[in-house]
Amino acid sequence: MLITAAVCPHPPLLVPQIARGAAAELDALRAACDRAVADLVAAGPDELVVVGAGEENRVHGADAGGSLAPFGVPLEVGPAPAVLPHPLTVGRWLAERGGAAPSRYAEVARDARPEECLVRGAELAASVPRLALLVMGDGSARRTTASPGRFDDRAVGFDDSVAAALADADVEGLSALDPRLADELMAAGRAAWQTLAGAADGSGLRGRLLAHTAPYGVGYFCATWN
């Protein structure tokens, strides 16, 4: 049963060693993520599982590591070899920063259909009496002319709908996200958020939005469900 969840973004600049001189720009977001992870630990779950998008549906064990070397810093997270996709690598970094020890890393195919994600989440929730999830996902990367992707005037509205669903622990709202629209808007978190929706269905959790920002033209969210 899912007893608590945290939603965090996965920009590489969240890691101070990568951000370097620009690290202070994400201080508030980093602090919100730290708070969210602390809430997970305080809930005393039987297991903490990190969820994030990747190439395929698979589960990595507690000893799986990742690398942030593609972002210009030879920083390894966890043991080698590096097998975790980027969202799960940042998730492991956040968890360890907060003193948490994830038992598994659930990679969700970024193109998985919503119904697949919902089933995957329900299976995770049923696998442990007291489960905590750390769910990694970014919003649209097409919010402004300075965004990584070309500006799309639908991006801000999409991100606002995600923020509202996270704030209200709105399982139906997350479940209804359109995968085609999310893909067009370069919203990397869609599959992970819908996995959360599947895990949280019927749990009665309440949401709290800790951060909703877009400093680099990409939507970043931090929320807790307790």
N, C-alpha and C positions, 0 to 999 in steps of 0.2 A: 504494500500500500504506500502510495506517495504521501509523505507527511510534510515535506517542505521542498521548495525549489528556488533557485536563483537563476536569473537570466542576465547574462553579461555579453558585451561585445568582444570582438577579437582583433582589433587593429594592432599591428606590430608595435606601433608607437606606445601602446599601453605598457610595454616593457621598457623601463628607464634606460637600460643599456643600449637599446636601439634608438630611443628618442633623443638621448644625449642632451644637447643644449635646449631642446624643445620639450623636455620631459614635463616641465611645469605646466604646459598647456593642457595636459590631461590629468593634472593633479586631482581635480574634483571628481572626474570620472573614475580614476583609479581608486580614490577613497570610497566611492559608492560601491565599486566591485568588492573591495576589501570588506565592507560592511555586510554585503550580501553573502559572501563566503562565511563570514563569522556567524551569521544567522544559521547557516547550514550546520556548522559544527556545533552550535549551541543546542540545536534540536536533538542531538544524540541519536542519529540514525544508525541502523544496522549496517547500511552500506551507502556510500556516496558514489554516484555514477555521473561521469561527464558525458554530455551529449553534444555532438557537433557534426556538421556536414563534411562529406568527403566524396570519394569516387564510388563507393559501394556500401552496401549494408553489411557490417561486420562488427565484431566486438574484439577489442584489444584488452589484454590483461593488465593487472596493476603495475607490471614491470615494463610496460610499453613507454618508449620515449619519443621525443620529437626534436627537431632542430629549427633554430631561427637564423641559421647561416644564410638562407636565401635573401634575408633582409639586411645583409651587410655586416653582421656581427657573428662571430663564431661561437654562438651560445647554444649549448645543448641542454635540453630539458628532460630530465630522467635519463635512464641508461640507454646506451647505444645497442643496436642500430636504431636510427630514427625512422619510425614507422607511422607515427601519428600525423594525420593531416593538420594543417595550420590551426583551424579552430580548436582542435583537441590539444594541440601543443600549448597554445595560450591558456586553455582551460587547466591543463596540468600546472602550468606556471602559476596561475592565480590560486589554485587549490593549495599548492605547496607553500606559497607566500603566506596563506592564511592558516597554515598548520594542519591542513586537511590531507587525508590520504585516500584518494579515490581507489575503489576496488576494481572498477572497470571503466573503459572508455568506449562508448557506443557511437560508432561512426554510422551516419545516416546518409544514404546516397542523395546528393543534392537535387537530383531529378526524381526522387521517389514521389509517387502519387500521394495525395493527402490521406487516402484510406490506408495506404501502407504505413505511413507515419503514425496514424492513430492506433493501428494494431500494434506496431512496434512499441509505442509508449505504454499501451495497456499491458503488454507482456512484461515490460520492465517493472511496472507497478505491482504486478501479481507475483513477481519473482522474489520479493523481499518483504517481510512484515513491516519494516519501517525504512522506507527508501527516501533518500535525498537526491535531487538532480541538480547539477550545475549545467545549465543550457547555454551554449555559446552561439551567438548569431548577430550579424550586422544587418542594418536596414538598407535602404536604397542608396546606391552609389551614383545616382543621377539627379541629385537635388538642385544643383546650381551649375553655372557655367564653369566653375572651378572644380567640380567633382571629377572623379576618375572616369566616369562615363559621360556621354553626351547628355545635356540637360533634358529632362522630361517633366512636363508640368503635372504629371500624375504622382510624382515621387513623394512630395511632401504630404499629400493626402493619404497615400498608402502608409507612410511612416506614422502619421497621426493615428490611423486606425490601429496599427500595431501597438502603439503606446497606450491607447485607450484599453485595448484588450488585456495588455499586461497589467495595467493599473487595476483593472477590475477582476483579474483572474478569470477572464471571459473565455472559457473553453470553446464555446460555439464560435466566437469571433475569430480565434486563431484557426479553428478547424476550417473556417470558410475562406481563408486566404487563397486567392487564385494562383496556382503555381506558374501559369503562363505569365500573368502580370508580374509576379515576383521576379521571374527570370528576366523579363524585359527591363525591369527597373534595377536589375543587378542587386537584389536583396538576398544576401547570402544566408540569412537565418531562417528562411521559410520552413524548410524541412525539419529543422531542430525544434522550432516553435510548435509545429504541429505534432511532433513527437511528445512534447510537453503536454499538449492538449489531450492526447490519448492517455497519458499517464495520470493526468489530474481529473479526468472525467469521473464525477461522483464523489470526489474527495472532500468537497466543501471548503477548500482553501480560499483564503482571502489575499488579494494582491495589494502591493504597494510599489508605486513607481518611484525609484530613487534618482533616476537620471534619464533625460531624453535630450540629446544634444547632437550637433552635426558640425564640429569644428573644421572638418576637412571636406565638407560636402558629402559626407556619408552619415547615415542615421545610426546613432549608437543609443542603446537602451540598457538600463540596469533596473531590475525589479526583483522583488521577493514575493513568493507565495507561501503563506504560512496558515 
